[in-house]
């Protein structure tokens, strides 16, 4: 399996536009048409419920850092674990492209993984896979695609944006975790509000909050975010949402962490950041590997299962 990972990475680096387009089209059809019970998943709109058994590898922002992605897969040996146990899953928390120099390569590699392990790979939507009406900066992808694919780059970019609209917005492991790229949609009351955030956008702010919001230990409830989209939410909001959805910990990404991870709201929120290098200055990248059957009351208890590199 180590050789296969090397081959996948080599394929990503050497990919031509025709092959890239074909893979993205195939994975878009696959993800868009996922319904009902799929392996260890249950699909509701754009939320996945995961049954609380098996192992999970949870990967945060990658932002075009192919080297970190390969390092995580190599160190964790998780491709082999998925091959040996169908209950082993990888959850990607979004933000696969922009900023790093290998955005197309990262998108290709995660797409290939989804096609190789369709019932074991979960691709969440990050704010850098967001809708066109909420722009993000810098958005390097068009320039990177021009450099990699030449004059036909727009076809690859267009196909990738179709995939963005099908990506999941949350993962729920009952009595354990809620996984979202950014934060809580403040007006959401039911699981259906989360599940159909994509189709309800821009009528309400659910999707924007889920992709853009951040926890803040100085905020009691919520306030405007300096990002220009989403909100800063305080511990009271976190407590309300965790209770509402019968989970203990929010696992998310979206923020650079000098140590590769950080904990907010007295252990109710865990942030994982999985890439290294400019323009970020974090000392470590990190990923989380754990058994979904185990119950934890606080993110501090997850620290032994966080791997830094």
Steps between C-alpha positions, in 0.01 A plus 500: 500500500799729554587457134142582405518825695818593316332417171197712588721795592703460180180480297375822663822684418497385137124526437386648169180696457309220325565254782433764765164588344403135470577426866318810626194419286494145637534601864238775455248244371587270788468759778192674356312171476582364844177428686373284783727242660854480364737275690546653845321822389141615490436791267254777585520782249860615529559358849650161569421306814778258586425195711718508816735216419819459302797735475501855362780716365405868508693746283468879514593775253752399232504811278698353215757325722545164327805414709306524828216289361742227391678520836173450688395203288847348525544546877150381585517204257130565460461380142604156619262524796212584267588209274494263797194639681198645320400689817814718485424846359681823412323830560643799313381825658531718187728771356696280262625774268635856482812645660719194452663428164340156448127564517411308183711209623328491840154511340603219267640281778197533728274430202694186416476389863123549491476286187723231649314495834152637418342380825788613723599851386301806610564835332370804686456841347732777620465873444752462215246268338220743571232658279599774257301768681727477808845571351820408681846650472750416383344268245807362325333208327433666161864611468627159610273326249620726220860413583433126524243442227558779249237665284225245581533554876147641531342163420683341795410790729134487398475126563659539842246766597221255413654260751507774765120522493467130583744480790368422846463776758510298823563160655311380806618221728215473747579561867856584398592754231370755256751578224466822299759704313430827680228534761138488602217656296342718765139469382505124445263301720493153345732256328311573178605865526860385475434230243340735247718808559634476144160519333370766740788732424488801461147525644646446847849519650534134603760408238698822548525440875599137456780587259630825651434531874760464776491436877618780728565469871442872559152502344203387708244450224604623155620805306608595148810324368806695378502261205204688353284187493372271773520593869707462811305277737546463873474214746128554565426438131721190504324362807157551342590330174681204651198435721259547211673239287587264786877515456791592727764658275510713186790395275585758232786657305499842325768662721878480495636363830866542595500159670286335232191503720327711764220459752231759576201538731639290784546193283180519301671596171803339333664663197731290278732661243678255271738697281834672549706765328445847351286704519437340839756493777373214714772285652301181447225351291272250669239232444273299726475121508253333733252218557147627446362259757677677787317780680673814616350787696764760416743578219788491748446124508567486125852643526668154523339414165622815321810439292725795415758513223 
